Amino acid sequence: EEGAYEERQYPAGKWACVTMGEPMYEQSISLSFMKLMRYICKENSGGCYLGMTVPVLNEIHLTKEGTQLAREVLTAFYLPRAFQQNPPIPTDPEIHIAERAPLRVLTRVFYGMTTEETILREIGLFWELLGSTDTVFRETYIVAVYENPSVPQRRNEIWFIRRA
């Protein structure tokens, strides 16, 4: 339903993360995702296939003016339950395993490609929907991707992070 959003709580857990700062958002997430896919597909200390989890998260920040995305994008892949206690070490030194705290978010679905333009539009639409509130952060957002980037009308979400 257009305009609807929901609140969700995600548990703490271990994530494989990589940060890129390419000139375009799309380049950063593409390169990061390829690195994470190699890690998932056996380029790790165990030489094992980890299995795919969704969503893949892209943590973004806005510039001070709030009109553009900052270049640095952190892409994160949730490690499957079997690897939470003892994750295989990535062979790529740019990938690190992070323990992330529990996360409470307001989330809204959108479909299609995730470009800087569409993300900024979705952030703006979500702010219009929420109105004035200081219960969420204004500088950090998450784009959650649920399907392969080649799917033309893929399901995505924009996440606003709740303050503790």
C-alpha positions, -999 to 999 in steps of 0.1 A, spaced: 0 0 0 14 34 -10 25 55 19 24 27 45 54 20 68 60 -3 97 83 -5 127 106 -35 132 132 -48 156 162 -68 144 184 -88 168 221 -83 174 243 -104 151 274 -108 130 276 -93 96 302 -94 68 308 -57 59 327 -38 33 329 0 27 334 16 -7 336 52 -17 333 52 -55 321 83 -74 286 69 -78 265 51 -53 257 23 -78 294 16 -83 300 14 -46 272 -11 -40 281 -32 -71 317 -35 -61 309 -42 -25 283 -68 -34 307 -87 -56 333 -88 -28 307 -101 -4 295 -127 -30 331 -140 -33 332 -143 5 299 -162 6 310 -184 -23 340 -200 -6 366 -172 -5 369 -175 33 391 -194 58 368 -224 58 366 -226 20 329 -231 25 297 -218 8 279 -198 34 244 -195 18 227 -162 10 206 -142 34 184 -112 27 182 -84 29 216 -71 20 219 -37 37 235 -5 23 242 20 51 243 55 37 249 90 50 237 123 37 261 152 31 258 182 56 234 199 32 212 168 31 209 170 -6 233 142 -17 246 109 -5 281 109 11 305 88 -10 312 61 16 286 33 16 288 3 39 273 -29 25 265 -56 49 255 -93 46 240 -111 77 258 -143 84 236 -174 85 228 -188 119 253 -217 114 282 -191 112 271 -166 138 293 -181 166 324 -187 146 323 -169 112 349 -179 86 376 -152 81 373 -134 47 403 -138 24 397 -102 12 412 -78 37 386 -51 28 358 -73 43 354 -73 80 331 -92 103 311 -68 126 289 -75 156 260 -52 152 238 -42 181 200 -47 180 184 -24 156 149 -8 157 138 8 124 109 24 106 107 9 72 89 16 39 89 -5 8 98 8 -27 103 -10 -60 128 -6 -88 165 3 -91 184 19 -62 202 49 -75 212 80 -56 182 98 -72 157 72 -62 171 69 -26 170 106 -21 134 107 -34 124 78 -11 140 95 19 121 127 11 88 109 7 93 90 40 100 123 58 68 138 43 49 108 56 64 109 91 63 147 95 85 164 121 100 139 145 133 135 163 128 98 172 149 87 142 184 97 130 186 122 101 221 115 90 222 77 86 198 56 66 197 20 54 186 7 20 176 -29 23 177 -50 -9 157 -82 -11 163 -93 -47 190 -96 -73 199 -62 -87 191 -75 -122 154 -78 -113 138 -46 -128 111 -41 -102 129 -56 -73 117 -50 -37 137 -26 -16 131 -8 17 143 25 31 150 22 68 150 51 93 170 41 124 152 47 157 171 65 185 176 44 216 
